[in-house]
Amino acid sequence: MRIARILFLILLAVLLLPYLVAPLYRSGHPASALMAWRYVTGAPVTRQWVDLSAMAAPLPRSVIASEDAKFCSHRGVDWGALREAIDDAEDGEPSRGGSTITQQVAKNLFLWPGRSVVRKALELPLALWIDFVLPKPRILEIYLNIAELGPAGQFGVQTGSLYAFGHGASNVTPREAALLAAILPNPHTRSARNPGPGLRRLAGIYVVRAQAAELARCWGENRAF
């Protein structure tokens, strides 16, 4: 019983740790769990932090347009998109994905990649908590600096932009920003550096979406963007 109690307390501490750490990320340059794992295993990791205010405006807009169109209005979880993803899975259709940017921040910072019911169960309340303790611009800033954006350990939009285009995140064009957004599902099989026809078409869609009226209102209401 004593061993079981100790194990329970250890498990409880592990589960609570992200909730204690998340408020501390209002400042600093946090690394993702994947980045930490690559450091430990000796795999290459390249990341240059860049503040949201120093990024070209098309970058955050394109990422929101491609990943989470309701980022400005939901509270960490887009329940409608999540229900649609569950319905798709039940019907045997390809899932459109229901994860918000905040959920991806929760996963990247504190959890593990891959699909798992257990991981999703941990991710949802943690995303709600992160949205509660961190402002939207900071959540987006963290995401843009920890997302994997290259095939060999390139993390964050600064490193991803340098690798793909030869210049930093402050100088990307709307088209380049959309290409970076388009490779986010898997930068190992998609390349903003050498985009194929399908990726170029997808980037063109994101360029248009980034100019949508809803996103314009989002920017007007969140001056820090």
Residue pairs with C-beta under 8 A, 6 or more apart in sequence:
15 122
17 110
18 106
18 109
18 110
18 126
19 126
19 129
21 110
22 109
22 126
22 129
22 130
22 133
22 134
23 133
23 134
25 109
25 134
25 138
25 142
26 133
26 134
26 135
26 138
29 49
29 145
30 109
30 142
30 146
31 39
31 47
31 146
32 108
32 109
32 146
32 155
33 108
33 109
33 110
33 111
33 112
34 108
34 113
34 148
35 45
35 47
35 146
35 155
37 43
38 44
38 45
38 153
39 45
43 153
44 152
44 153
45 153
45 155
46 150
46 152
46 153
46 154
46 155
46 159
47 145
47 146
47 154
47 155
47 156
47 158
47 159
48 156
48 158
48 159
48 162
49 145
49 156
49 158
50 144
50 145
50 156
50 157
50 158
50 168
50 169
50 170
51 141
52 60
52 137
52 138
52 140
52 141
52 144
52 224
52 225
53 224
54 169
54 170
55 144
55 157
55 169
55 170
56 169
56 170
56 171
56 172
56 173
56 177
57 225
58 172
58 173
58 174
58 176
58 177
58 178
58 210
59 144
59 157
59 169
59 172
59 177
59 180
60 140
60 144
60 225
61 177
61 210
61 211
61 215
61 219
62 174
62 177
62 178
62 180
62 181
62 206
62 207
62 210
63 101
63 140
63 143
63 144
63 177
63 180
63 181
63 184
64 71
64 72
64 101
64 140
64 210
64 215
64 218
65 181
65 206
65 209
65 210
65 212
65 215
66 178
66 181
66 182
66 184
66 206
66 209
67 100
67 101
67 104
67 181
67 184
68 78
68 100
68 101
68 102
69 209
69 212
69 214
69 215
70 78
70 81
70 100
71 100
71 101
71 102
71 136
71 140
71 218
72 136
72 215
72 217
72 218
72 221
72 222
73 218
74 100
74 102
74 131
75 128
75 131
75 132
76 100
76 102
76 103
76 127
76 128
76 129
76 130
76 131
76 132
77 100
77 102
77 103
77 124
77 127
77 128
78 98
78 100
81 96
81 97
81 98
81 100
82 98
83 98
84 96
84 98
85 95
85 96
85 97
85 98
86 98
88 94
88 95
88 96
89 95
99 107
99 123
100 127
101 139
101 140
101 143
102 127
102 130
102 131
102 139
103 123
103 124
103 127
104 143
104 147
105 127
105 130
105 139
105 142
105 143
105 146
106 123
106 126
106 127
106 130
107 113
107 119
107 123
108 143
108 146
108 147
109 142
109 146
110 126
111 119
111 122
111 123
111 126
112 119
130 139
131 139
134 142
135 224
136 222
136 224
137 222
137 224
137 225
140 225
144 156
144 157
144 169
145 155
145 156
145 157
145 158
146 155
146 156
147 155
147 156
147 157
147 160
147 184
148 154
148 155
148 187
149 155
149 156
149 157
149 159
149 160
149 161
149 163
149 164
149 180
149 183
149 184
149 187
149 192
150 159
150 160
150 163
150 164
150 187
151 187
151 188
151 191
154 160
154 163
154 187
157 169
157 172
157 180
158 168
158 169
160 180
160 187
160 192
161 167
161 168
161 169
161 171
161 172
161 176
161 180
162 168
163 193
164 176
164 179
164 180
164 191
164 192
164 193
165 172
165 176
165 192
165 193
172 180
174 207
174 210
175 203
175 207
176 192
177 210
178 202
178 203
178 204
178 206
178 207
178 210
179 192
179 195
179 199
179 200
179 203
180 192
181 203
181 206
182 190
182 192
182 195
182 199
182 202
182 203
182 206
183 190
183 191
183 192
183 199
190 199
191 199
192 199
195 203
209 215
218 225
219 225
